[in-house]
Amino acid sequence: MTPLRVGIAGAGIAGLTTALALAHRGIASTIFERATELSEVGAGLQVSPNAGRILEALGLTEALDRAAVQPDAIDMRSGRTGEPIVSLPLGASARVAYGAPYRLLHRADLQSLLLNAVRGDARITLNLGAGARGASQSADAVTLTVGGAAHEFDCLIAADGVRSALRGAVPGAAAPRPSGRTAWRTTIPIGLVPRDLPQGRTTVLLSRAAHVVIYPVRSGRLVNVIVVLEEDWDGPDWSAPGDTEVLRRRFDSDSTRFVSRFTGLDLNWTRWCLTEIDPRAKWVHGRIALTGDAAHAMVPFLAQGAAMAIEDADVLAASLAAAPVPEALKRFEAIRRPRAARVWRTARQAGQIYHLGGAMAAARDATMTALGGERLLQRYDWIYGWRPEERMPAPPR
């Protein structure tokens, strides 16, 4: 049998994990990445158990544990006072319940350990400084244009993010759109964190039309801070340096506001336009598939963006190992699109709940407290406990 030729556009988390998942099943691939070197984008990220199990199966457990912090809990608190609302238990209980721990990493650390694994696998060819420009296909092959050169494959995976250069090769694919929210990101030394804020866990501060997420990265040496605001802003590159004064004006109007302890620090902030891509649209056309953010970019209120890309990689590789390319890609879309759409919708709903104010916020807080952390966490069993082998339907005809 002739070996399958797979091309991958993009060497972010989606592209690198896809290459590793394919190699794990004996399938070689070639990655094309427009950047000349892979550097940090963003700051922290959360790898929940549904994604962690997949990375562990790829032999990355030790590398993950060296780089990650495993939080004891997710604490929901008032953004005004800092008072606790409810605490969702993680730690050892998450590993027992879901088969893998909940991990907090710096994005650069995750990308680095994936990159090291890719470079250590002879079945994967990585081309940097090689941005995809477009693709076309016949019944038997797909041609990827990179610079002035054409590369032929049996299958092409567009893992090149929200601003995918290959989206036009999939008729019916959804275009990216601003969500009406921005994320302001920074990292700070652990010593600058308020002493009354528990360490070794994720803290979410809820405020009217805003919320803040705080958690340790880099083995606890740094703390990642994300401030999400409701504002219509769409920078030319979707991100830009953030003016701290904007945050101060937003949060310092009430001096009792707990959030102002972070916005008042002299830090380097990056402002990102939170962008969505509707996952209910098309992901696949013939021998070409969109994956990760290129297919279903979502707001980060469930911390599932990277996790969904990692799940995509596993299902896509399993499908390609089991069926001819067109059938395999249809199967991939049939399995992944309903789940990604449900997570996408739930993340949107979480943002609405987080940003309530006044009497509705008080009712939200009282409901969370009454339910308790364990019962609240159980509401996410369908996310954290998901296993791809549980359902592999035949593709639609």
GIUR-V397804 format. One line per field, one symbol per residue. burial: + if it has 16 or more other ideal C-beta (glycine too) atoms within 10 Angstrom, else -. A space follows every 50 residues. Layout:
burial: ???
This chain:
burial: ---+++++++++++++++++++++--++++++++---+---+++++++++ ++++++-+-+--++--++++++++++++++-+--++++++--++--++-+ ++++++++++++++--++--+-++-+---+++--+-+----+++++---- +-++++++++++-++++-++--++-+--++++++++++----+---++-- +++++++--+++++++++---++++++++---+----++--+-+-++--+ +-----+++++++---+-+-+++++++++-++++++++++++++++++++ ++++++++++++++++++++--+-+--++++++++++-+++-++-++--+ +--+++----+--++--+----+--++--+--++-+-+------+--
